[in-house]
Amino acid sequence: MSPPIVLVRDTTYMYVRVNDIYIMVATKTNANAMLSLAFLRGLCEVLKSYFGKKFCQRHLESGFYIMYELLDEVCDYGFPQVVDPNLLKQLVVQKSLLSELLSVLKKDQDERDAKEQHARMQVTGAVGWRQDGIKYKKNELYLDIIESVDLIMSAKGQVLRSHVTGKIIMKSFLSGMPEVKIGMNADKVSGVTFHPCVNLNKWSSVEQGNERVISFVPPDGEFELMKYRSTEGVQLPFKVIPVITERGRNRLEVLVKVKSQFHPKIFGIHVQVVIPVPKDTARVVPNVSLGKAKHDLAKKAIVWKMKKFFGEQEHILQAEVDLMGVLGERQRWIRPPIQLHFDVPMWNASGINLSYLRAWERSGYPIQQWVRRQASAGEYTIRI
């Protein structure tokens, strides 16, 4: 397969392929290759929004006038302009039949000019993700902080690696053109990426302490506002202490303590501890202080499930494991790690705190706001 960038004499060709269509740019200057490829990918998304994901040569031939207008809008004199499908659909009207196209041309010229001017103002004003005229009877704003906790802990209880990957999901059901500001401590996160609606200049300016501001005009409905990563000061929701003792050739004693390390008014749900046992296990007799435990033959493990696990509590599993009798030397058991699965609502492991969430619109209507948090297990493992 040919590479996406080809040099022929003094000309550089860059292309992408979608189905049976090749889209190519050519330059004789030292152009930004990544910018060119990003532009081509954006143009592909525009074509998919007009002709469908399976567009081909036939679609382009039948809609050549649309393609001509699109190319006129997305690029001027060799410089990329805009590849946002939402904005382009306000500038270039897609019609598949000539009769429909003629009906559009017969519309009032003043109305079409007004729409075009408004769309161009959106391009230059960088608010292409939201249109005017949105109205709701009840104006609400939901913000969810969702985190995944990864951990590798040694058999001696030493944390070998831990990090949190998180995202902030927002659901905006607000009328008009609202503005939202969120204040948060920035010292807990790294590798931050934002939705295009966010004003990066506001984020770059640090306020009192380490607090920064996320300022934006939200898109309508649900969208991912922010992604981040945290490796320092990770708060581990559960501590697991395993002790597995071999009693002779055919018997093991298992003791696993699980302690929650969050506030007692908070509780974890769907907590599941998967404790591996040898594949030649014949019988397991578990005894737990909370929930239920049983031997899962398919997983080759004792699966201990707890529906609710309140904070600052400790619960214990004890089990007697009988192994099948074998002749000769028993094969050494390579102990896989214990795996922990959980969800902890209204809690986050990164230590991110929101100092405020403010939303307002020039008409001054009241806004109801909710903030929720949840931490879940990623690869949460404890060696034994």
N, C-alpha and C positions, 0 to 999 in steps of 0.2 A: 504494500500500500504506500502511495506517495506521501511525503511529508506535507503539512499544511503551508509551508513556506518554501518557495522554489526560486532560485537565482538563475537567471538566463542573461548572460552578458552583463549589461549595466542596469537591468530591470529586475525588480523583486515582485514576485507574484504571491499573493496570499489568498487562500480560498477555504470555503467550507462546503460540505455536501449534505443536502437534505433530500432523501429519496432519490429521484433521478435529476435533481437540479444542482448545478454547481454555481456558487456565487463567489465572484473573484474580484479582488482589487489589485491594481498594479501601480508601482511607484518607482521613480528613478532617483528619489532622494532617500536619505537615511531616516525613514519614517519609523514611528513607534509601532513595533510589530504587535504588541499586546493590545494596544488601542485599536489597531486595524482589525484584529481577530474578534475583539469584543464588539466592535461595530457590526461585523458580519453576523455574529451570533444574535445581536439585537435585531438586525434586519430579518433574520430567520424567524424570530418570535413574532415580528410584525406580520410577516407573510402567513404564518400559522393562524394568527388571529383573524385574518381576512379570508383565507382559503381553506382553513382546517389543517389539522396536524398531518394529514396524508396528501398535502398539495403536491402537484406534479406539473409537468410541462403543459398538460392540457388545460389546467386551471389558469396558468399564466397567459396562455394564448387566448383563452376566452375572455380574460379580464385584463387585457393589455393596457387599457386606458387607466385602470386602477393602478397597475404597476408603474405606469409612466408618472402619474401624480405622486405616488409614494416616493419614488426615487427623487422627484423634484423637492419633496419636503425633507427627506432624511439626510440629504447631502447637498451642500452648495459649494461649487468651485473646488471640489475635492476635500472639503472639511465636513466631518460628521456634525449633524445638527440635533436631531431628536429621533429616538427609536422607541418611544413610549407608545404602545398600541392604543391606550386610552385617549391620549391627546391626538394621535393621528386620525382616529376614527371621527373626531370632531372636525378635522381639516379635510379629510378625504372620505367621501361618502361611498360606501360599497354597494353597488347594484349589479345584479347578474344579468338582467334583461334590459334591452334597449328601451322598451316602453317605460320601465321604471326610471331609467336614467332621464328620459325626456320629461317625465312628470316632476322630477326633482328640479330640472332646469327651468320649469315653468313657475316654480314657487316665487314668492315675493323676494325681489333682489335685496331689499333693505334688511329683511329678516336673515337672509343668508350672510350678508355682510356683518351683521351684529354678532352672529354665532362665530364667524371666523375670527373677528376681532377679539372676542372673549377667549377663544381657544389660544390665540397667539399670546394674549396676556398671561394665560396659565403657563405657557412655555417659558416666557421670560421671567415670570414670578415664581417659578419652581414649586407650584402647587398642583401639579398634574394628577396627583393621586386623589384629588377630591373635587367635586363639582358643587357649584352653587345650587341653592334651591332645595337642599335636603331638609326634611321636616319630620319630627317625631312628636307624638303627643306626650310621651314620657321620656325625658332625657336622662340617659344612664351611661355610666362609664365603669368598666370592669378591668381590673389589672391583676394578672396572675403571674407570680414569680415561681417558676418551675425549675427544680434543680435535680441533677443526677449525681450521686456520690459514688466515687470509685475508691477502693481501698485494697491494699495488699498488706497484711499483717503477718509477722513471723510467728512461729510456734511459741516464742518467748514473750509475745505481747508487744513487740517493737513494731512501730509503724514504718514500713519500708517505702510505701508510696501512697499518697492520698491527694485527690483533687476533686474539684466540683466543676461540672459544666452546667450552665444555666441559661435560661431564656426568659424574657418578659413578654407575655402575650397580652394584648389589649383588645377589648371589644368596645367599640365606640358606637353609641346610638345617640348622637347629638345633632341637633338642628343647626342650620346655618354654617358659619365658618368659625368654629371654636378654636381657641388656643389652649394648650395644655403644658404645664410645667411640672417636672418631678425633680425633687432634690434628693440626692443620695450620696452616701460615702463612697468615694472612688478608690480608696486605698485597698479595698478587698478584692478588686477584680483586675483582670488583664485580658488581652486579646479580645477587646470589645469591638463588635460590629453593630451597626445601626440600620434601621429602615431609612430609605432616602428622605423621608419626611423630617428627620431630625436636623435641627440647626447645629452643625458641628462647631461653629464658633462659640456658641453658648457652652457647650460641653468642654471645650478646650480651656476656658477661663475658670480657674479654680476659685471658689468663694471661700468663706470662712472655714478654717481647718482644711480638711481634705474633701469638702463637699463640692459636688459639681451639679450642674443643672441640665436636664434633658428637656429641651424646649421644642415644640412641634405643633403643627396643625394635623390632626389625626385623619387617616383615611376612614371611610365609612365602613363599619362592620369589624370583623376580626382580622388582626394582622400581627406579625411578629415585630415588636418594637426594637428588641435588643438581644444579642447573644453575648455571653461572656464566659470567662474561665477563672477559677480561683485555685491557687496552690498553697497559699500561706494562710495560717490561722483557720484551717478547716475544722469545723466542729463535727466530730463523729457522733452520730445518733445512738449507736449501739456499740458496746464493748463485749467481745466474745472471748471466753477463757475455756479452752478445751483441754481435757486430760484423758488420754486413751492409754489404758494399761493392758498389757498382754499377760494373761494368767495361763501359763502352760502353752501347749501346742494348739489347743482347740477352743480357746475361750478369750474373749476381750471384755473389759469393763470400760464403759464410756461415761464420762461426766462432762457436761457442757453447761457453763453458766453464761447467761446473757443478761447484761445490765444496760438499761436505757439511761442516756445522759442528757435528756432535755427536761424542760419544766414539767412538774407533776400534773399540771392541769392540761397538758398536751398528751396525746396518745398516738402510737403508731397503729396502723391497720394492715391487714394482710401480711403479717410478719411470718416468715417461713425460714426455718433453718434446715439446710440440707447437709447432713453429716455422713460422709462416705464410710462404707464398711467393705470388707473384702468380698470379692465376687463369689467365693465359696461359702458365704454365710448361710447357715441352715435355719437359725431361729434367732429372733430378737425379742427381748422382753423389756419394753420401755416404761419408764415412770416419770411423769412430768408434773411440775407445780402449776402449769397453766397451759390450756389448749389441749391438743391431741397429737400423738406421734405414732407412726407406724413404719414398718419396713417396706420400702418400695423396691421390688425386684428389678424393675426396668432401670431405675436410676442407680442401683447398687448403693443405696443410702437409706438412712433413717430420716424421714421427713417430719419435721416438727412444725405444726401450724398453730398460730395464735391470732385470733380475730382482732383483739385489742390489747395493746401493751402500753400501759401508762408510764409517764416519765418518772425517773428516779426510782425504778423498781428493778429487782433482780429475780430471775426465774431460772430453774434448774431442770435439766434432763439427765436422768440416770438410766442406763440400759445395760443389760447383760446380753452379749452376743456370742452365740455358739456357732462354731465352724464345723464344716464337714470333716470327717476323719479321712486322712490320706496315708498312704503307705510311703515310707521313705521321707526324704527331706521336703518340708513344705516350702513352696516358692515364696520368696520375700514379698511382702505387701508394700507396694509403693503408695504412700498415703496421699491421695488428692486433697486439696484444701476444702474446708467448710465454706459453703456459700450461704449468704444471708440476703433475703429479699424483704423489702418493706416499702411502705408509703407512710410518711409522717405529714399530715395536713397541718397548716398554720405554723409551719416552722421551716427555716432554711439553714443550710449547713455552711454557706459561705460567709455569713455574718453581714450580708448586705442589709442596710437599714434605709428606709425611705423617710426622710424628715418631713416631707409634705408632698401632696398631690393636689394641684390646683388646676381647675378648668373653668374657663369663662368664655362668654360670647357677648358681643356688643349689645344684643337685645336684652341681656340681663336675666334670662330665664334660669330657674333653679336646676341644679344638676345633682343627681344621686350618684355617689361613688362607692365602689367596693374594692378592697385590696385583699387578695388571698395568696397564700404561700403553700408550697408542697415540696418536700424532699423525697426522692425515691432512690432505691438502690440501683447502681450501675453494676460494675464488677466489684462486688463487696466480698472479699475472700480472706479467710484466715487459715494459715498453714497449720498442719498438725504433725 
